[in-house]
Amino acid sequence: MEQESAGGILKFTLIDVDGAESLPVVYQGVVPDTLKVGNEVVVEGYLNSEVLSRSILW
Protein backbone atom coordinates (compact mmCIF):
# COMPACT_ATOMS: atom_id res chain seq x y z
CA MET A 1 0.00 0.00 0.00
CA GLU A 2 1.19 3.49 -0.83
CA GLN A 3 -0.30 6.51 0.95
CA GLU A 4 0.22 10.11 -0.17
CA SER A 5 0.09 12.61 2.66
CA ALA A 6 -1.30 15.37 0.43
CA GLY A 7 -5.04 14.83 0.10
CA GLY A 8 -5.11 11.56 2.04
CA ILE A 9 -4.90 9.39 -1.08
CA LEU A 10 -4.26 5.67 -0.66
CA LYS A 11 -3.18 3.48 -3.60
CA PHE A 12 -3.14 -0.30 -3.40
CA THR A 13 -3.75 -3.40 -5.51
CA LEU A 14 -6.48 -5.92 -4.81
CA ILE A 15 -5.51 -9.51 -5.54
CA ASP A 16 -8.12 -12.20 -6.14
CA VAL A 17 -8.09 -14.94 -3.47
CA ASP A 18 -7.02 -17.39 -6.19
CA GLY A 19 -4.19 -15.03 -7.12
CA ALA A 20 -5.20 -15.05 -10.78
CA GLU A 21 -6.49 -11.47 -11.09
CA SER A 22 -5.54 -8.09 -9.63
CA LEU A 23 -7.00 -4.58 -9.74
CA PRO A 24 -5.33 -1.26 -8.79
CA VAL A 25 -7.41 0.90 -6.40
CA VAL A 26 -7.19 4.62 -5.62
CA TYR A 27 -9.00 5.62 -2.41
CA GLN A 28 -9.38 9.05 -0.82
CA GLY A 29 -10.79 9.36 2.67
CA VAL A 30 -10.46 7.95 6.17
CA VAL A 31 -8.78 4.56 6.02
CA PRO A 32 -10.57 1.88 8.09
CA ASP A 33 -8.46 0.37 10.90
CA THR A 34 -9.10 -3.09 9.46
CA LEU A 35 -7.42 -2.27 6.13
CA LYS A 36 -4.10 -4.06 6.44
CA VAL A 37 -1.98 -6.12 4.06
CA GLY A 38 -3.37 -9.65 3.87
CA ASN A 39 -6.88 -8.81 5.17
CA GLU A 40 -9.99 -9.28 3.05
CA VAL A 41 -11.76 -6.09 1.98
CA VAL A 42 -14.89 -5.14 0.05
CA VAL A 43 -14.38 -2.19 -2.32
CA GLU A 44 -17.05 -0.36 -4.31
CA GLY A 45 -16.23 2.30 -6.89
CA TYR A 46 -15.89 3.19 -10.55
CA LEU A 47 -13.63 1.37 -12.99
CA ASN A 48 -11.71 3.88 -15.10
CA SER A 49 -8.79 2.84 -17.34
CA GLU A 50 -8.42 -0.41 -15.36
CA VAL A 51 -8.17 1.45 -12.02
CA LEU A 52 -10.94 1.44 -9.41
CA SER A 53 -11.45 4.99 -8.11
CA ARG A 54 -13.95 6.97 -6.01
CA SER A 55 -13.88 3.91 -3.82
CA ILE A 56 -15.76 2.98 -0.65
CA LEU A 57 -14.04 0.49 1.65
CA TRP A 58 -15.66 -2.00 4.06
C-alpha positions in Angstrom: 0.0 0.0 0.0 1.2 3.5 -0.8 -0.3 6.5 0.9 0.2 10.1 -0.2 0.1 12.6 2.7 -1.3 15.4 0.4 -5.0 14.8 0.1 -5.1 11.6 2.0 -4.9 9.4 -1.1 -4.3 5.7 -0.7 -3.2 3.5 -3.6 -3.1 -0.3 -3.4 -3.7 -3.4 -5.5 -6.5 -5.9 -4.8 -5.5 -9.5 -5.5 -8.1 -12.2 -6.1 -8.1 -14.9 -3.5 -7.0 -17.4 -6.2 -4.2 -15.0 -7.1 -5.2 -15.1 -10.8 -6.5 -11.5 -11.1 -5.5 -8.1 -9.6 -7.0 -4.6 -9.7 -5.3 -1.3 -8.8 -7.4 0.9 -6.4 -7.2 4.6 -5.6 -9.0 5.6 -2.4 -9.4 9.1 -0.8 -10.8 9.4 2.7 -10.5 7.9 6.2 -8.8 4.6 6.0 -10.6 1.9 8.1 -8.5 0.4 10.9 -9.1 -3.1 9.5 -7.4 -2.3 6.1 -4.1 -4.1 6.4 -2.0 -6.1 4.1 -3.4 -9.7 3.9 -6.9 -8.8 5.2 -10.0 -9.3 3.1 -11.8 -6.1 2.0 -14.9 -5.1 0.0 -14.4 -2.2 -2.3 -17.0 -0.4 -4.3 -16.2 2.3 -6.9 -15.9 3.2 -10.6 -13.6 1.4 -13.0 -11.7 3.9 -15.1 -8.8 2.8 -17.3 -8.4 -0.4 -15.4 -8.2 1.5 -12.0 -10.9 1.4 -9.4 -11.5 5.0 -8.1 -13.9 7.0 -6.0 -13.9 3.9 -3.8 -15.8 3.0 -0.7 -14.0 0.5 1.7 -15.7 -2.0 4.1 
